[in-house]
């Protein structure tokens, strides 16, 4: 069993320990010490990184109450030596902010929304809590976030204690542990939260800086909330601020007016799209006549070949159908890797049969009816060759 120095003081970043065992594994050299300040991946919190005897510690995990340090290369020290350890202070600070922040947010969600946390994850770039509610209103989330930040700004002390199971009933624990023996490490945020937890935590809530909820999603009948703390939240704010400033500059509007400006732009775009659609409908008869005049005769049939690469395939389909509805013709239209075949009802041939023959020769996939068939997955170069010689569409 490894003595965990972070259990009593998460501020410990430098320590010395005796090397009990070194072994080589596929993932690297594994070192077991008699004591350590390195936190292993556990309870949703990421492991510490740092150095042992000048060698980089890339991963820390736990097995049978023993903490295993994974090194990126063979160490110069050996079993029985005393080695110096140094924790990456920035990563440790971030982990403490995230974990203490998660405790505060989880309790705030209970107080405000009666939403209990069922799981949490404290990742590199994003943190989440999953609560036993299918949904929460934006106002509920805002109030929980505000309460969490009030607790942070009050800089309440975060205290560590060790309590036997029989004494847990006297504590206002947010969740009763499943294990019912031995001593429990209790993390208490004064007059707010009390939890059994083995993670690293700030000494006082003010060290967290801020908590910001950044998103939500439904999962397994629960609600998952994304949040950030400390410098992660500051970095996110900077990014969002820069984006708003850039967009607002385009409209020569104040940042707080950006959403209104974008909404007005969307409304204008909607009106313009409608006008364009109306004009296209008015021009369609002229377009159809012009396209039909390009028809070539193949086996006694009028064939219109259209290369519409880069254009809206739906509009190509509409134009092709309009042609075969007005004239006795076959239309073959290609756009990038997609192909459409349309045949007038009165003609003795099938769009599906034509497409099937093309698929057999060129690959791709597709199907349809006697009047309309379409497919995809073709090579654009093959389709251009096909359209250059419409007679080839009937090849078998």
C-alpha positions as CSV (number, residue, x, y, z in Angstrom):
1,X,0.0,0.0,0.0
2,X,1.4,3.4,-1.0
3,X,1.2,6.3,1.4
4,X,-0.7,9.1,-0.3
5,X,0.8,12.5,0.6
6,X,-2.0,14.4,-1.2
7,X,-4.6,12.9,1.1
8,X,-3.6,15.3,3.8
9,X,-2.2,18.2,1.8
10,X,-2.9,18.8,-1.9
11,X,-0.3,21.6,-1.9
12,X,2.6,19.1,-1.7
13,X,4.4,19.3,-5.0
14,X,8.0,18.2,-4.0
15,X,8.7,15.0,-2.0
16,X,11.2,12.2,-1.6
17,X,10.4,8.5,-1.4
18,X,12.0,5.1,-1.4
19,X,11.8,3.1,-4.6
20,X,10.1,-0.3,-3.9
21,X,9.9,-1.8,-7.4
22,X,10.7,-1.0,-11.0
23,X,9.4,-3.0,-13.9
24,X,9.3,-2.6,-17.7
25,X,5.9,-2.9,-19.4
26,X,4.6,-2.2,-22.9
27,X,3.4,1.3,-21.9
28,X,6.7,2.2,-20.2
29,X,8.7,1.8,-17.1
30,X,6.6,1.4,-14.0
31,X,7.8,2.6,-10.6
32,X,6.2,1.8,-7.2
33,X,7.2,4.0,-4.2
34,X,6.6,3.7,-0.5
35,X,4.9,7.1,-0.6
36,X,3.9,9.6,-3.3
37,X,2.3,13.0,-4.0
38,X,1.2,11.9,-7.5
39,X,-2.5,11.5,-7.8
40,X,-3.6,8.5,-10.0
41,X,-6.5,8.7,-12.5
42,X,-9.6,8.0,-10.3
43,X,-13.1,9.3,-9.7
44,X,-13.3,11.2,-12.9
45,X,-10.2,13.2,-12.1
46,X,-7.1,13.1,-14.3
47,X,-3.7,11.9,-13.0
48,X,-0.8,14.1,-12.1
49,X,2.3,14.4,-14.3
50,X,5.7,15.5,-13.3
51,X,9.1,14.0,-12.7
52,X,10.7,11.2,-10.7
53,X,14.5,11.4,-10.4
54,X,14.5,13.7,-13.5
55,X,12.5,11.3,-15.6
56,X,9.1,12.4,-16.9
57,X,6.0,10.7,-15.3
58,X,3.5,10.4,-18.1
59,X,0.7,8.4,-16.4
60,X,-0.3,7.4,-12.8
61,X,-2.8,4.7,-12.0
62,X,-3.8,2.5,-9.1
63,X,-3.8,-1.3,-8.6
64,X,-4.7,-3.0,-5.4
65,X,-4.2,0.2,-3.4
66,X,-0.7,0.6,-4.8
67,X,0.0,3.7,-7.0
68,X,2.0,3.0,-10.1
69,X,4.0,5.7,-11.8
70,X,4.7,5.2,-15.6
71,X,7.9,6.8,-16.9
72,X,8.7,7.7,-20.5
73,X,12.2,6.1,-20.4
74,X,14.4,3.9,-18.3
75,X,15.3,5.7,-15.0
76,X,18.8,5.9,-13.6
77,X,17.7,5.0,-10.1
78,X,17.0,1.5,-8.8
79,X,14.9,-0.3,-6.3
80,X,16.1,0.6,-2.8
81,X,17.2,4.1,-3.8
82,X,15.7,7.3,-2.5
83,X,14.2,9.4,-5.3
84,X,13.0,13.0,-5.6
85,X,9.5,13.6,-7.0
86,X,8.1,16.8,-8.5
87,X,4.5,17.4,-9.5
88,X,3.5,19.5,-12.5
89,X,2.1,22.5,-10.5
90,X,0.0,23.9,-13.4
91,X,-1.8,20.6,-14.0
92,X,-2.2,20.0,-10.3
93,X,-3.8,23.5,-9.8
94,X,-6.2,22.9,-12.8
95,X,-7.2,19.5,-11.4
96,X,-7.8,21.0,-7.9
97,X,-9.9,23.8,-9.4
98,X,-11.9,21.4,-11.5
99,X,-12.6,18.9,-8.7
100,X,-13.4,21.4,-6.0
101,X,-15.6,23.2,-8.6
102,X,-17.4,20.0,-9.4
103,X,-18.2,19.5,-5.7
104,X,-19.6,23.0,-5.5
105,X,-21.6,22.8,-8.7
106,X,-23.1,19.4,-7.8
107,X,-24.3,20.7,-4.4
108,X,-25.6,23.9,-6.1
109,X,-27.7,21.8,-8.5
110,X,-29.2,19.9,-5.6
111,X,-30.0,23.1,-3.7
112,X,-31.5,24.9,-6.7
113,X,-32.9,22.1,-8.9
114,X,-33.0,19.0,-6.7
115,X,-30.8,17.4,-9.3
116,X,-28.3,14.9,-7.9
117,X,-25.0,14.1,-9.7
118,X,-24.7,10.5,-10.8
119,X,-21.3,10.9,-12.6
120,X,-18.7,13.4,-13.4
121,X,-15.7,13.7,-15.7
122,X,-12.9,16.2,-15.3
123,X,-11.1,16.3,-18.7
124,X,-8.2,18.2,-20.3
125,X,-10.5,20.7,-22.1
126,X,-14.0,20.1,-20.8
127,X,-15.6,19.0,-17.5
128,X,-19.1,17.4,-17.1
129,X,-21.6,16.5,-14.4
130,X,-24.5,14.2,-15.2
131,X,-27.6,14.7,-13.1
132,X,-30.6,12.5,-12.6
133,X,-33.0,14.9,-14.4
134,X,-34.1,14.7,-18.0
135,X,-34.2,18.5,-18.3
136,X,-33.6,21.7,-16.5
137,X,-34.7,25.2,-17.6
138,X,-32.2,27.8,-18.6
139,X,-33.3,29.8,-15.5
140,X,-32.6,26.8,-13.2
141,X,-29.1,26.3,-14.7
142,X,-28.4,30.0,-14.4
143,X,-29.4,30.1,-10.7
144,X,-27.3,27.0,-9.9
145,X,-24.3,28.5,-11.7
146,X,-24.8,31.8,-9.8
147,X,-25.0,30.0,-6.4
148,X,-21.8,28.1,-7.2
149,X,-20.0,31.3,-8.0
150,X,-21.2,33.0,-4.8
151,X,-19.7,30.1,-2.8
152,X,-16.4,30.6,-4.7
153,X,-16.4,34.4,-4.2
154,X,-17.0,33.9,-0.4
155,X,-13.7,32.0,-0.3
156,X,-15.0,29.4,2.0
157,X,-12.4,27.0,3.5
158,X,-12.2,23.4,2.2
159,X,-11.4,21.0,5.0
160,X,-10.1,17.4,4.9
161,X,-11.0,14.9,7.7
162,X,-10.9,11.1,8.1
163,X,-14.1,9.5,9.6
164,X,-14.9,5.8,10.2
165,X,-18.0,4.4,8.5
166,X,-19.9,4.4,11.8
167,X,-19.5,8.1,12.1
168,X,-20.8,9.0,8.6
169,X,-24.4,9.1,9.8
170,X,-23.5,12.2,11.8
171,X,-22.3,14.1,8.6
172,X,-24.5,15.9,6.0
173,X,-23.0,13.8,3.2
174,X,-24.3,14.6,-0.3
175,X,-24.0,10.9,-1.1
176,X,-23.5,7.9,1.2
177,X,-20.5,5.7,0.1
178,X,-21.2,2.1,-0.9
179,X,-18.2,0.7,1.0
180,X,-19.2,0.1,4.7
181,X,-15.8,-0.4,6.4
182,X,-12.6,1.5,7.2
183,X,-12.0,5.2,7.4
184,X,-13.3,7.6,4.8
185,X,-11.6,10.8,3.6
186,X,-14.2,13.6,3.9
187,X,-14.0,16.8,1.9
188,X,-16.1,19.6,3.5
189,X,-16.8,23.0,2.0
190,X,-17.8,25.0,5.0
191,X,-21.6,25.2,5.5
192,X,-22.2,24.0,1.9
193,X,-21.0,20.6,0.8
194,X,-19.8,17.4,2.5
195,X,-18.5,14.5,0.4
196,X,-16.5,11.4,0.7
197,X,-13.7,11.9,-1.9
198,X,-10.1,10.9,-2.5
199,X,-9.2,13.7,-4.9
200,X,-7.0,16.8,-4.7
201,X,-8.8,20.0,-3.8
202,X,-8.2,23.7,-3.2
203,X,-7.7,24.9,0.3
204,X,-10.4,27.5,-0.1
205,X,-13.1,28.0,-2.7
206,X,-11.7,31.4,-3.9
207,X,-8.8,29.5,-5.6
208,X,-11.2,28.1,-8.2
209,X,-11.7,31.6,-9.7
210,X,-15.0,30.9,-11.5
211,X,-17.3,28.2,-12.7
212,X,-19.1,28.6,-16.0
213,X,-21.6,26.1,-17.4
214,X,-21.0,26.0,-21.2
215,X,-23.5,23.4,-22.5
216,X,-26.0,20.7,-21.9
217,X,-27.2,17.5,-23.5
218,X,-29.6,14.6,-22.8
219,X,-28.0,11.2,-22.2
220,X,-29.5,7.9,-20.9
221,X,-32.5,9.7,-19.5
222,X,-30.3,12.1,-17.6
223,X,-28.9,15.6,-18.3
224,X,-25.2,16.2,-18.8
225,X,-23.9,19.7,-18.1
226,X,-20.6,20.9,-19.4
227,X,-18.6,23.3,-17.3
228,X,-15.2,25.0,-17.0
229,X,-13.3,26.4,-14.1
230,X,-10.4,28.8,-13.4
231,X,-8.1,29.5,-16.4
232,X,-10.0,27.1,-18.6
233,X,-13.0,29.3,-18.1
234,X,-10.9,32.4,-18.8
235,X,-9.5,30.9,-22.0
236,X,-13.1,30.0,-23.1
237,X,-14.3,33.6,-22.3
238,X,-11.4,35.1,-24.3
239,X,-12.3,32.9,-27.3
240,X,-16.0,33.8,-27.2
241,X,-15.2,37.5,-26.6
242,X,-12.9,37.6,-29.6
243,X,-15.5,35.9,-31.8
244,X,-18.2,38.3,-30.8
245,X,-15.9,41.3,-31.3
246,X,-15.0,40.1,-34.8
247,X,-18.6,39.6,-35.8
248,X,-19.8,42.8,-34.2
249,X,-17.1,44.7,-36.1
250,X,-18.6,43.3,-39.4
251,X,-21.9,45.0,-38.5
252,X,-20.3,48.0,-36.8
253,X,-22.4,47.3,-33.8
254,X,-21.6,46.9,-30.1
255,X,-20.9,43.4,-28.9
256,X,-24.1,43.1,-27.0
257,X,-26.0,44.0,-30.1
258,X,-24.4,41.2,-32.2
259,X,-27.2,38.6,-31.8
260,X,-29.8,41.2,-32.9
261,X,-27.7,42.1,-35.9
262,X,-27.3,38.5,-36.9
263,X,-31.0,37.9,-36.5
264,X,-31.7,40.8,-38.8
265,X,-29.3,39.5,-41.3
266,X,-30.9,36.1,-41.3
267,X,-34.3,37.7,-41.8
268,X,-32.9,39.6,-44.8
269,X,-31.4,36.5,-46.2
270,X,-34.7,34.7,-45.9
271,X,-36.4,37.4,-47.9
272,X,-33.7,37.4,-50.5
273,X,-33.9,33.6,-50.8
274,X,-37.6,33.8,-51.3
275,X,-37.2,36.4,-54.1
276,X,-34.5,34.3,-55.8
277,X,-36.8,31.3,-55.6
278,X,-39.7,33.3,-57.1
279,X,-37.4,34.6,-59.9
280,X,-36.2,31.0,-60.7
281,X,-39.8,29.8,-61.0
282,X,-40.5,32.6,-63.4
283,X,-37.4,31.9,-65.5
284,X,-37.9,28.1,-65.4
285,X,-40.0,27.9,-68.7
286,X,-37.3,29.9,-70.5
287,X,-34.5,27.8,-69.0
288,X,-36.3,24.6,-70.0
289,X,-36.7,25.7,-73.6
290,X,-33.0,26.6,-73.7
291,X,-31.9,23.3,-72.3
292,X,-34.1,21.3,-74.6
293,X,-32.6,23.0,-77.6
294,X,-29.3,21.4,-76.6
295,X,-30.8,17.9,-77.0
296,X,-29.1,15.4,-79.3
297,X,-30.8,12.5,-81.0
298,X,-29.8,9.0,-79.9
299,X,-31.6,5.9,-81.1
300,X,-34.5,8.0,-82.2
301,X,-34.7,9.7,-78.7
302,X,-34.0,13.3,-77.8
303,X,-31.3,13.3,-75.0
304,X,-30.4,16.3,-72.9
305,X,-27.0,16.0,-71.1
306,X,-26.4,18.4,-68.3
307,X,-23.2,19.0,-66.4
308,X,-24.2,20.7,-63.1
309,X,-21.1,20.3,-61.0
310,X,-21.1,22.7,-58.1
311,X,-24.8,23.5,-58.4
312,X,-27.7,22.6,-56.2
313,X,-28.7,19.0,-57.1
314,X,-32.3,19.6,-56.1
315,X,-32.6,22.4,-58.6
316,X,-31.1,20.2,-61.2
317,X,-33.7,17.5,-60.4
318,X,-36.5,20.1,-60.7
319,X,-35.2,21.3,-64.1
320,X,-34.8,17.8,-65.4
321,X,-38.4,16.8,-64.4
322,X,-39.8,20.0,-65.9
323,X,-38.1,19.2,-69.2
324,X,-39.5,15.6,-69.4
325,X,-42.9,16.8,-68.4
326,X,-43.0,19.3,-71.3
327,X,-41.1,17.5,-74.0
328,X,-40.7,13.8,-75.0
329,X,-37.0,13.5,-73.9
330,X,-34.4,11.7,-71.8
331,X,-32.5,13.9,-69.4
332,X,-29.2,12.8,-67.8
333,X,-27.9,15.3,-65.3
334,X,-24.6,15.0,-63.2
335,X,-23.4,17.1,-60.3
336,X,-20.1,16.1,-58.8
337,X,-20.5,12.4,-57.9
338,X,-24.3,12.3,-58.3
339,X,-26.3,11.4,-61.4
340,X,-30.0,11.8,-62.3
341,X,-31.9,10.2,-65.1
342,X,-35.4,11.4,-66.1
343,X,-37.6,10.0,-68.9
344,X,-40.9,11.3,-70.3
345,X,-43.8,8.9,-69.6
346,X,-44.6,8.5,-73.3
347,X,-41.2,7.1,-74.2
348,X,-40.5,3.4,-74.5
349,X,-37.5,3.3,-72.1
350,X,-36.9,3.2,-68.4
351,X,-34.9,5.7,-66.3
352,X,-34.1,2.9,-63.8
353,X,-32.8,0.6,-66.6
354,X,-30.6,3.4,-68.0
355,X,-29.1,4.1,-64.6
356,X,-28.6,0.4,-63.9
357,X,-26.5,0.1,-67.1
358,X,-24.4,3.1,-66.1
359,X,-23.8,1.7,-62.6
360,X,-22.7,-1.6,-64.0
361,X,-20.2,0.1,-66.3
362,X,-18.9,2.9,-64.0
363,X,-19.6,1.7,-60.5
364,X,-21.6,3.8,-58.0
365,X,-25.0,2.9,-56.8
366,X,-28.6,4.0,-57.2
367,X,-32.1,3.1,-58.4
368,X,-35.5,4.5,-59.1
369,X,-38.6,4.1,-61.3
370,X,-39.4,4.2,-65.0
371,X,-39.6,8.0,-65.0
372,X,-36.9,9.0,-62.5
373,X,-33.8,7.4,-61.2
374,X,-30.8,8.8,-59.3
375,X,-27.5,7.5,-57.8
376,X,-24.3,8.6,-56.2
377,X,-20.7,7.4,-55.6
378,X,-19.6,7.9,-59.2
379,X,-16.2,9.3,-60.2
380,X,-16.8,12.9,-61.4
381,X,-14.3,12.4,-64.3
382,X,-16.3,9.3,-65.5
383,X,-19.5,11.3,-65.5
384,X,-18.0,14.2,-67.5
385,X,-16.9,11.6,-70.2
386,X,-20.4,10.2,-70.2
387,X,-22.1,13.5,-70.7
388,X,-19.7,14.5,-73.5
389,X,-21.1,11.6,-75.5
390,X,-24.8,11.1,-74.7
391,X,-24.9,8.0,-76.9
392,X,-22.9,6.1,-74.2
393,X,-25.8,6.3,-71.7
394,X,-27.5,3.4,-73.5
395,X,-24.4,1.2,-73.7
396,X,-24.6,-2.2,-72.0
